[in-house]
Amino acid sequence: MLAQQRQQAILERVRRSGGVRIADLVRDLGVSDMTIRRDLEVLAERGLLEKVHGGATVAGPGSTEEPGFAAKSVRQQPEKEAIARHAAHLIRPGSSVALSAGTTTWTFAHHLVDVPELTVITNSLPVADVFHRAGRPDQTVVLVGGVRTPSDALVGPVAVAAIRSLNVDVLVLGVHGMSLRAGFTTPNLLEAETDRELVAAAQQLVVLADHTKWGTIGISSIARLEQAHVVVTDAGLPEPARAELAEQVGELIVAGTDVAGTDASRREAL
């Protein structure tokens, strides 16, 4: 097992059980005590967990905590890939699509480069870079200006002014958290303002959120759950949460199959 795979396995166990013991990780992963301690140190430095005597626990995020892009990019990678792969089938060739910042939308962008004749508007530097590297002449990419955040989003008055002049077919939104009470949220006040403008500019709102986002609440709300036409999540979302979310949003799609059991990749594009 590679170091990155091992660290992802450790993170998943910490999030599932709330904490882990070094002795258990040594036994279950078949590596040395020193290797596990190094892994925990790396993960703690990224803010992904908290080291304690003899093990590690879940990092307790506050409503304003905003991990950097690199830290978030190692979280729930298989889930984000599944979500992105299925969400790409929702985008019609020749449409205009806005992508918010985030590691899930960045993963989604890698699938979107295969859709012809798109106009893409984004406030994410990494997302714009995906399309720049693809170099498709039939795709137009508009990167709004603004002030850079830890998640590599461009936000603030410049971004808001640019977005207010636009009208797009679909917004694909990545979020920090979602809950019945607060809706879709972010820990960054300026990013929330910019995302709200993206929501207002779009005819359709598609939210990409893995199961760990349920119950997480950032300091500022972007949109109510019922404003989402489609939410794409992964199979890790518990059944009670699926039922609650499905009652609020226009349509809930679970990566792999939707709530009705139909192959999500075959659904009609927006």
Rosetta silent file (secondary structure, phi, psi, omega in degrees, C-alpha in Angstrom):
SEQUENCE: MLAQQRQQAILERVRRSGGVRIADLVRDLGVSDMTIRRDLEVLAERGLLEKVHGGATVAGPGSTEEPGFAAKSVRQQPEKEAIARHAAHLIRPGSSVALSAGTTTWTFAHHLVDVPELTVITNSLPVADVFHRAGRPDQTVVLVGGVRTPSDALVGPVAVAAIRSLNVDVLVLGVHGMSLRAGFTTPNLLEAETDRELVAAAQQLVVLADHTKWGTIGISSIARLEQAHVVVTDAGLPEPARAELAEQVGELIVAGTDVAGTDASRREAL
SCORE:     score description
SCORE:     0.000 S_00000001
   1 L     0.000  129.955  178.183    0.000    0.000    0.000 S_00000001
   2 L   -70.428  158.966 -177.746    1.341    3.417   -0.975 S_00000001
   3 H   -57.580  -42.797 -178.982    1.722    6.098    1.686 S_00000001
   4 H   -64.533  -40.256  177.725   -1.143    8.165    0.235 S_00000001
   5 H   -65.384  -40.207  179.980   -3.450    5.132    0.183 S_00000001
   6 H   -65.468  -42.824  179.560   -2.501    4.241    3.739 S_00000001
   7 H   -65.868  -36.144  176.293   -3.129    7.786    4.943 S_00000001
   8 H   -65.301  -39.420  177.853   -6.504    7.844    3.207 S_00000001
   9 H   -63.614  -39.319  177.757   -7.388    4.567    4.935 S_00000001
  10 H   -63.888  -45.024  179.603   -6.391    6.070    8.283 S_00000001
  11 H   -60.085  -44.526 -179.602   -8.532    9.157    7.625 S_00000001
  12 H   -60.604  -39.928 -179.100  -11.543    7.063    6.688 S_00000001
  13 H   -69.054  -39.681  178.765  -11.213    5.061    9.900 S_00000001
  14 H   -62.014  -44.464 -178.179  -10.864    8.195   12.016 S_00000001
  15 H   -69.758  -31.774 -177.968  -13.975    9.732   10.477 S_00000001
  16 H   -73.540  -41.554 -173.370  -15.947    6.519   10.772 S_00000001
  17 H  -108.491   -9.644  179.698  -15.174    5.797   14.423 S_00000001
  18 L    91.523  -15.046  179.438  -14.130    9.205   15.720 S_00000001
  19 E  -177.104  162.089  179.647  -10.624    8.070   16.653 S_00000001
  20 E  -139.672  155.066  173.560   -7.958    5.398   16.183 S_00000001
  21 E  -104.812  140.147 -179.804   -5.198    3.797   18.249 S_00000001
  22 H   -57.377  -42.231 -178.168   -1.693    3.503   16.823 S_00000001
  23 H   -59.647  -38.709  179.291   -1.476   -0.122   17.993 S_00000001
  24 H   -68.675  -39.597  179.605   -4.627   -1.018   16.035 S_00000001
  25 H   -66.429  -39.827  177.576   -3.355    0.694   12.883 S_00000001
  26 H   -59.644  -45.112 -179.048   -0.017   -1.116   13.122 S_00000001
  27 H   -68.009  -46.390 -172.544   -1.804   -4.441   13.373 S_00000001
  28 H   -76.954  -32.615 -177.563   -4.431   -3.840   10.706 S_00000001
  29 H   -95.607  -10.357  175.133   -2.230   -2.103    8.127 S_00000001
  30 L    67.667   35.364  177.350    0.810   -4.306    8.652 S_00000001
  31 L  -126.431  175.711 -175.666    3.371   -1.527    8.993 S_00000001
  32 L   -78.648  161.581  174.989    5.657   -0.337   11.759 S_00000001
  33 H   -56.413  -42.405 -178.582    4.790    1.885   14.690 S_00000001
  34 H   -65.045  -38.475  178.632    7.119    4.563   13.291 S_00000001
  35 H   -62.683  -44.596  178.858    5.416    4.503    9.882 S_00000001
  36 H   -63.318  -41.463  179.419    2.002    5.066   11.454 S_00000001
  37 H   -62.908  -38.114  176.889    3.347    7.891   13.597 S_00000001
  38 H   -65.490  -41.970  178.019    4.782    9.564   10.487 S_00000001
  39 H   -60.068  -44.478  179.899    1.452    9.164    8.701 S_00000001
  40 H   -64.416  -36.469  178.486   -0.392   10.749   11.615 S_00000001
  41 H   -64.105  -44.369  178.846    2.088   13.600   11.692 S_00000001
  42 H   -61.512  -45.866 -178.653    1.542   14.300    7.987 S_00000001
  43 H   -67.477  -36.620  178.215   -2.232   14.219    8.372 S_00000001
  44 H   -67.420  -38.388  179.173   -2.132   16.399   11.490 S_00000001
  45 H   -64.176  -30.117  178.018    0.022   18.992    9.702 S_00000001
  46 L   -83.609   -3.043  179.788   -2.629   19.175    6.980 S_00000001
  47 L    77.055   19.537 -175.407   -5.315   19.747    9.580 S_00000001
  48 L   -90.567  -18.844  174.920   -7.111   16.517    8.701 S_00000001
  49 E  -156.010  173.069  178.351   -6.960   14.985   12.202 S_00000001
  50 E  -117.926  125.995  177.541   -5.683   15.695   15.702 S_00000001
  51 E   -75.249  136.318  174.058   -2.874   13.656   17.257 S_00000001
  52 E  -131.712  171.391 -178.914   -3.471   12.484   20.812 S_00000001
  53 L   -61.024  117.962  177.245   -1.508   10.225   23.128 S_00000001
  54 L    84.330    4.084 -178.921   -1.457    6.764   21.548 S_00000001
  55 E   176.102 -145.805 -178.291   -3.489    7.652   18.482 S_00000001
  56 E  -153.539  156.335  178.074   -5.538   10.306   16.716 S_00000001
  57 E  -130.339  170.213  177.913   -9.040   11.790   16.725 S_00000001
  58 E   -63.742  135.817  173.006  -11.243   13.697   14.312 S_00000001
  59 L   -69.595  131.279 -177.523  -10.217   17.295   13.835 S_00000001
  60 L   -88.456   97.404 -177.319  -12.986   19.444   15.226 S_00000001
  61 L   -73.590  136.903  171.430  -13.852   21.933   12.485 S_00000001
  62 L   -89.984  173.256 -176.415  -15.354   25.243   13.436 S_00000001
  63 L   -70.062  -15.086  179.274  -17.827   27.084   11.243 S_00000001
  64 L  -110.592    3.717  179.534  -15.054   29.342    9.904 S_00000001
  65 L   -71.762  129.215 -177.818  -12.349   26.714    9.441 S_00000001
  66 L  -130.605   96.374  177.718  -11.284   26.567    5.793 S_00000001
  67 L   -63.433  151.702  177.887   -8.725   23.879    4.854 S_00000001
  68 L   -70.599  168.509 -177.848   -6.519   24.641    1.871 S_00000001
  69 H   -59.618  -42.676 -178.182   -7.058   23.099   -1.551 S_00000001
  70 H   -63.172  -39.850  179.783   -4.220   20.588   -1.076 S_00000001
  71 H   -66.110  -41.363 -178.309   -5.616   19.386    2.250 S_00000001
  72 H   -73.496  -26.287 -174.387   -9.127   18.907    0.867 S_00000001
  73 H   -68.122  -18.983  179.876   -7.937   17.210   -2.307 S_00000001
  74 L   -91.641   -2.159 -177.613   -6.893   14.044   -0.418 S_00000001
  75 L   -90.569  136.957  173.016  -10.294   13.600    1.217 S_00000001
  76 L    46.653   45.806 -178.131  -12.933   11.193   -0.159 S_00000001
  77 H   -61.502  -46.905  178.963  -11.161   10.807   -3.493 S_00000001
  78 H   -61.861  -38.499  179.952  -13.117    7.717   -4.689 S_00000001
  79 H   -65.755  -43.664  179.530  -16.420    9.340   -3.713 S_00000001
  80 H   -63.733  -37.886  178.960  -15.586   12.579   -5.499 S_00000001
  81 H   -65.062  -43.307  178.468  -14.577   10.664   -8.608 S_00000001
  82 H   -63.508  -43.796  178.830  -17.858    8.736   -8.637 S_00000001
  83 H   -60.607  -47.712 -177.573  -19.874   11.918   -8.104 S_00000001
  84 H   -63.645  -41.471 -178.178  -18.010   13.759  -10.864 S_00000001
  85 H   -61.720  -42.721 -178.854  -18.329   10.910  -13.348 S_00000001
  86 H   -76.313  -35.981 -179.336  -22.099   10.732  -12.951 S_00000001
  87 H   -66.148  -29.214 -179.417  -22.641   14.494  -12.817 S_00000001
  88 H   -60.994  -27.138  179.405  -20.902   14.933  -16.183 S_00000001
  89 H   -72.174  -11.383  179.516  -23.845   13.156  -17.828 S_00000001
  90 H   -83.775  -11.709 -173.231  -26.096   16.012  -16.735 S_00000001
  91 L   -97.742  125.569 -177.853  -24.334   18.578  -18.916 S_00000001
  92 L   -87.312  135.649  174.970  -25.555   19.079  -22.458 S_00000001
  93 L   -54.825  140.714  178.761  -23.046   19.842  -25.257 S_00000001
  94 L    84.324    4.372 -177.724  -23.087   23.478  -26.299 S_00000001
  95 L   -93.097  168.979  174.060  -24.366   24.787  -22.971 S_00000001
  96 E  -102.677  130.170 -172.950  -22.964   27.420  -20.640 S_00000001
  97 E  -130.704  129.182  172.735  -21.800   26.028  -17.304 S_00000001
  98 E  -100.821  137.659  177.344  -20.576   27.811  -14.183 S_00000001
  99 E  -122.598  123.732  174.925  -18.310   25.897  -11.791 S_00000001
 100 L   -77.030  174.819  178.701  -17.682   27.091   -8.265 S_00000001
 101 L   -78.058  158.336  176.922  -14.405   26.479   -6.467 S_00000001
 102 L   140.610  159.711 -178.206  -13.672   23.245   -4.626 S_00000001
 103 H   -75.603  -25.965  176.958  -11.957   19.900   -4.989 S_00000001
 104 H   -73.405  -42.458  176.998  -15.170   18.127   -6.057 S_00000001
 105 H   -68.236  -31.626  175.325  -15.839   20.614   -8.844 S_00000001
 106 H   -64.006  -43.418  175.863  -12.148   20.347   -9.783 S_00000001
 107 H   -63.144  -41.789  177.826  -12.568   16.580  -10.106 S_00000001
 108 H   -60.223  -38.949 -178.698  -15.750   17.188  -12.099 S_00000001
 109 H   -58.473  -34.227  179.023  -13.883   19.526  -14.464 S_00000001
 110 H   -63.438  -28.095  176.299  -11.653   16.646  -15.585 S_00000001
 111 H   -85.542  -29.026 -176.929  -14.777   14.888  -16.892 S_00000001
 112 H   -71.820  -22.546  179.817  -16.294   18.033  -18.349 S_00000001
 113 L   -63.699  -15.255  178.695  -13.403   18.563  -20.769 S_00000001
 114 L   -86.976   -6.370  179.924  -14.878   15.710  -22.828 S_00000001
 115 L   -90.907  122.807 -173.040  -18.156   17.588  -23.422 S_00000001
 116 L   -75.872  154.369  168.805  -17.954   19.561  -26.688 S_00000001
 117 L    57.562   41.874  178.610  -18.676   23.238  -27.328 S_00000001
 118 L   -92.309  150.717  163.284  -19.020   24.373  -23.749 S_00000001
 119 E  -110.422  119.751 -174.444  -18.699   27.859  -22.330 S_00000001
 120 E  -113.169  126.454  174.579  -17.325   27.501  -18.796 S_00000001
 121 E  -113.464  130.841 -178.874  -17.392   30.280  -16.201 S_00000001
 122 E  -148.659  153.131  172.175  -15.494   29.702  -12.984 S_00000001
 123 L  -110.258   19.696 -178.337  -13.993   31.501  -10.006 S_00000001
 124 E  -110.744  122.119  177.121  -11.618   28.579   -9.348 S_00000001
 125 H   -63.021  -46.546  178.889   -7.986   28.770  -10.410 S_00000001
 126 H   -63.075  -38.239  178.373   -7.501   24.958  -10.387 S_00000001
 127 H   -63.420  -46.541  179.061  -10.703   24.414  -12.407 S_00000001
 128 H   -59.981  -36.514 -179.278   -9.634   26.965  -15.015 S_00000001
 129 H   -65.942  -34.611  177.302   -6.242   25.266  -15.211 S_00000001
 130 H   -58.265  -46.895 -178.830   -7.889   21.914  -16.042 S_00000001
 131 H   -71.773  -35.262  177.675   -9.513   23.413  -19.134 S_00000001
 132 H   -61.712  -42.969 -179.593   -6.399   25.371  -20.039 S_00000001
 133 H   -69.444  -31.992  178.329   -4.332   22.185  -20.034 S_00000001
 134 H   -67.669  -37.329  173.121   -6.954   20.345  -22.099 S_00000001
 135 L    64.184   33.234  179.768   -6.658   23.065  -24.750 S_00000001
 136 L   -76.642  125.136 -178.921   -9.889   22.281  -26.599 S_00000001
 137 L   -71.455  -16.691 -178.765  -10.553   24.954  -29.258 S_00000001
 138 L   -91.071    4.007  178.031  -14.324   24.355  -29.071 S_00000001
 139 L  -115.676  135.985  177.152  -14.505   25.309  -25.380 S_00000001
 140 E  -110.010  130.621 -178.360  -14.471   28.855  -24.016 S_00000001
 141 E  -119.000  126.485  177.795  -13.327   29.414  -20.437 S_00000001
 142 E  -113.497  117.326  177.581  -14.050   32.600  -18.490 S_00000001
 143 E  -104.298  115.488 -179.899  -12.115   33.055  -15.237 S_00000001
 144 L   -73.161  156.765  177.818  -13.552   35.818  -13.067 S_00000001
 145 L   -85.404 -173.899  177.229  -11.188   38.047  -11.121 S_00000001
 146 L   138.924 -170.666 -179.224  -11.063   38.658   -7.395 S_00000001
 147 E   -95.755  136.217 -174.705   -9.157   37.941   -4.201 S_00000001
 148 E   -81.365  137.229  177.747   -7.781   34.437   -3.704 S_00000001
 149 L  -103.244  172.206  176.172   -8.980   32.286   -0.778 S_00000001
 150 L   -58.372  -25.746  178.828   -7.283   29.254    0.868 S_00000001
 151 L   -91.042   15.489  178.166   -9.415   27.015   -1.388 S_00000001
 152 L    63.489   31.506  172.315   -8.050   28.822   -4.477 S_00000001
 153 E   -93.903  150.324  172.978  -11.345   30.600   -5.168 S_00000001
 154 E  -102.175  121.142 -171.709  -11.488   34.134   -6.533 S_00000001
 155 E  -136.096  177.710  174.949  -13.988   36.129   -4.490 S_00000001
 156 L   101.263 -172.057 -173.300  -14.960   39.636   -3.482 S_00000001
 157 H   -58.657  -37.766 -179.624  -16.332   42.732   -5.275 S_00000001
 158 H   -65.405  -45.050  178.540  -14.490   42.119   -8.554 S_00000001
 159 H   -63.772  -44.161 -178.603  -15.804   38.557   -8.804 S_00000001
 160 H   -62.114  -44.289 -179.162  -19.325   39.603   -7.833 S_00000001
 161 H   -62.260  -40.095  179.771  -19.415   42.406  -10.425 S_00000001
 162 H   -66.594  -42.899 -176.357  -18.275   40.043  -13.182 S_00000001
 163 H   -69.739  -33.279 -177.906  -20.788   37.329  -12.307 S_00000001
 164 H   -63.012  -21.005 -179.774  -23.739   39.760  -12.090 S_00000001
 165 L   -89.927    2.111 -173.538  -23.434   40.467  -15.817 S_00000001
 166 L  -110.242  155.285  171.881  -23.701   36.764  -16.755 S_00000001
 167 L  -134.806  124.549 -176.558  -26.488   34.282  -17.391 S_00000001
 168 E  -125.443  157.336  179.444  -25.661   30.570  -17.503 S_00000001
 169 E   -71.244  -45.908 -173.636  -27.602   27.398  -18.142 S_00000001
 170 E  -138.398  136.418  166.989  -26.225   25.403  -15.213 S_00000001
 171 E  -106.725  126.516  172.532  -24.247   26.099  -12.056 S_00000001
 172 E  -103.833  112.612 -169.226  -22.323   23.144  -10.645 S_00000001
 173 E  -110.768  128.024  168.987  -21.699   24.055   -7.021 S_00000001
 174 E   -96.236  144.258 -175.522  -19.301   22.501   -4.540 S_00000001
 175 L  -131.740  158.244  176.033  -20.093   23.091   -0.871 S_00000001
 176 L   -81.242  -34.750 -178.448  -18.427   22.841    2.520 S_00000001
 177 E  -160.647  165.660  175.510  -21.544   21.495    4.193 S_00000001
 178 E  -149.433  140.087 -179.625  -25.268   20.913    3.909 S_00000001
 179 E  -155.427  160.677  178.538  -27.998   20.604    6.517 S_00000001
 180 L   -61.041  -40.025 -175.644  -31.735   20.960    6.885 S_00000001
 181 L   -75.107  -46.658 -170.883  -31.357   24.077    9.010 S_00000001
 182 L  -100.622  -11.504 -176.904  -28.603   25.977    7.198 S_00000001
 183 E    75.300 -143.866  178.208  -28.860   24.661    3.655 S_00000001
 184 E   -91.425  129.366 -170.233  -25.650   24.676    1.608 S_00000001
 185 E  -132.794  167.090  177.308  -22.858   26.488    3.432 S_00000001
 186 E  -142.211  153.150  177.352  -19.237   27.642    3.293 S_00000001
 187 L   -84.968   -0.804 -175.095  -16.754   28.758    5.986 S_00000001
 188 L  -114.397  118.755 -175.527  -15.727   31.819    3.951 S_00000001
 189 H   -62.410  -43.404 -179.522  -17.981   34.889    4.018 S_00000001
 190 H   -68.594  -36.013  178.520  -16.685   36.366    0.768 S_00000001
 191 H   -67.494  -36.227  177.130  -16.917   33.031   -1.006 S_00000001
 192 H   -60.839  -43.779  178.988  -20.530   32.702    0.142 S_00000001
 193 H   -61.506  -43.882  179.652  -21.350   36.079   -1.402 S_00000001
 194 H   -65.864  -42.074  178.798  -19.694   35.083   -4.670 S_00000001
 195 H   -65.004  -35.947  177.369  -21.432   31.703   -4.731 S_00000001
 196 H   -62.902  -35.627  176.464  -24.803   33.346   -4.137 S_00000001
 197 H   -67.705  -37.482  176.352  -24.223   35.449   -7.241 S_00000001
 198 H   -62.968  -41.747  177.668  -23.422   32.281   -9.189 S_00000001
 199 H   -60.510  -43.645 -178.654  -26.698   30.744   -7.977 S_00000001
 200 H   -66.526  -27.813 -176.672  -28.611   33.852   -9.100 S_00000001
 201 H   -82.494  -10.556 -171.056  -26.965   33.759  -12.538 S_00000001
 202 E  -106.594  144.097  174.031  -27.943   30.136  -13.279 S_00000001
 203 E   -77.413  -32.597 -178.812  -31.163   28.606  -14.576 S_00000001
 204 E  -128.589  140.232  178.440  -30.330   25.236  -12.991 S_00000001
 205 E  -115.885  118.442  175.404  -28.434   24.475   -9.770 S_00000001
 206 E  -114.045  123.396 -179.264  -26.550   21.188   -9.446 S_00000001
 207 E  -107.944  130.213  176.226  -24.805   20.583   -6.125 S_00000001
 208 E  -106.951  119.041 -175.817  -21.967   18.056   -5.786 S_00000001
 209 L  -151.438  119.164  177.203  -21.467   16.937   -2.176 S_00000001
 210 L   -73.746  171.291 -170.728  -20.022   13.730   -0.765 S_00000001
 211 H   -63.186  -24.349 -178.749  -21.576   12.106    2.291 S_00000001
 212 H   -71.104  -13.761 -179.185  -19.233   13.812    4.787 S_00000001
 213 H   -78.080  -19.417 -178.793  -20.827   17.180    3.935 S_00000001
 214 E   -68.891  126.724 -179.964  -24.158   16.178    5.490 S_00000001
 215 L    87.828   -7.952  175.637  -24.567   17.793    8.895 S_00000001
 216 L   -86.213  135.732 -176.494  -21.537   20.065    8.430 S_00000001
 217 L  -128.561  117.736  171.937  -22.347   23.764    8.761 S_00000001
 218 L   -84.568  170.766 -172.667  -20.138   26.626    7.616 S_00000001
 219 L   -68.244  -26.408 -174.014  -20.601   30.133    8.925 S_00000001
 220 E  -127.253  135.726  179.576  -22.419   31.441    5.856 S_00000001
 221 E   -85.800  141.884  177.895  -25.280   29.977    3.826 S_00000001
 222 E   -98.344  -47.343 -177.472  -25.152   29.911    0.023 S_00000001
 223 E  -156.834  158.112  173.924  -28.577   28.542   -0.829 S_00000001
 224 L   -76.246  155.099  179.407  -31.492   26.681    0.693 S_00000001
 225 H   -57.796  -40.099 -176.301  -31.709   22.954    0.040 S_00000001
 226 H   -69.620  -10.619  176.062  -34.913   23.398   -1.962 S_00000001
 227 H   -76.908  -17.078 -178.209  -33.127   25.708   -4.416 S_00000001
 228 L   -79.180  125.206  173.937  -31.104   22.782   -5.750 S_00000001
 229 L   -73.882  -37.044  179.633  -32.560   21.185   -8.861 S_00000001
 230 E  -142.181  137.760  168.186  -30.178   18.225   -8.471 S_00000001
 231 E  -120.140  128.375  176.933  -27.860   17.036   -5.704 S_00000001
 232 E  -110.985  121.411  179.917  -25.284   14.372   -6.565 S_00000001
 233 E  -129.288 -166.406 -178.337  -23.783   12.514   -3.605 S_00000001
 234 L  -121.475  172.274 -173.529  -22.239    9.094   -2.943 S_00000001
 235 L   -68.680   -9.674  178.079  -23.396    5.799   -1.481 S_00000001
 236 L   -74.519  -11.214  179.263  -21.854    6.636    1.900 S_00000001
 237 L   -71.050  122.398 -177.468  -24.767    8.947    2.715 S_00000001
 238 L   -60.848  154.098 -177.290  -26.923    7.102    5.289 S_00000001
 239 H   -58.023  -43.070  178.153  -30.482    6.185    4.342 S_00000001
 240 H   -60.155  -39.313  178.505  -32.126    8.575    6.841 S_00000001
 241 H   -67.443  -38.415  177.297  -30.097   11.467    5.434 S_00000001
 242 H   -59.781  -44.132 -178.490  -30.991   10.428    1.882 S_00000001
 243 H   -63.684  -42.972  179.995  -34.671   10.504    2.751 S_00000001
 244 H   -65.665  -43.311 -178.526  -34.431   13.940    4.371 S_00000001
 245 H   -67.735  -41.688 -178.854  -32.400   15.373    1.510 S_00000001
 246 H   -62.036  -29.871  178.544  -34.628   13.848   -1.175 S_00000001
 247 H   -71.042  -24.190 -173.471  -37.663   15.575    0.380 S_00000001
 248 H   -95.979  -39.084 -172.631  -35.989   18.987    0.073 S_00000001
 249 L   -94.283  164.673  179.011  -34.186   19.025   -3.291 S_00000001
 250 L   -62.098  -44.258  179.664  -35.577   18.639   -6.791 S_00000001
 251 L  -153.488  136.238  176.186  -33.751   15.366   -7.388 S_00000001
 252 E  -109.941  125.368  176.512  -31.223   13.347   -5.421 S_00000001
 253 E  -117.171  124.959  175.354  -28.739   11.197   -7.336 S_00000001
 254 E   -97.512  125.897 -174.634  -26.485    8.789   -5.466 S_00000001
 255 L   -52.103  125.244 -176.604  -23.318    8.071   -7.449 S_00000001
 256 L   108.377  -56.842  173.490  -23.742    4.731   -9.144 S_00000001
 257 E  -142.625  153.314  174.360  -27.522    4.678   -8.859 S_00000001
 258 E   -86.915 -179.234 -174.192  -30.114    7.280   -8.059 S_00000001
 259 L   -65.118  -18.808  178.156  -32.624    6.883   -5.251 S_00000001
 260 L   -91.246   -3.523  178.099  -34.980    5.031   -7.583 S_00000001
 261 L    89.311    8.931 -179.929  -32.269    2.541   -8.509 S_00000001
 262 L   -88.269  146.673  178.422  -31.824    3.788  -12.085 S_00000001
 263 E   -61.315  113.461 -174.771  -28.378    4.102  -13.606 S_00000001
 264 H   -62.677  -29.590 -177.740  -27.611    7.783  -13.000 S_00000001
 265 H   -67.605  -11.944 -178.338  -25.336    7.970  -16.025 S_00000001
 266 H  -100.959    3.910 -177.410  -28.375    7.396  -18.270 S_00000001
 267 L   -72.237  156.175 -178.721  -30.458   10.275  -16.987 S_00000001
 268 L   -67.516  139.429  179.468  -31.470   13.052  -19.332 S_00000001
 269 L   -70.130  153.386  177.926  -29.034   15.964  -19.438 S_00000001
 270 L   -71.825    0.000    0.000  -30.089   19.313  -18.055 S_00000001
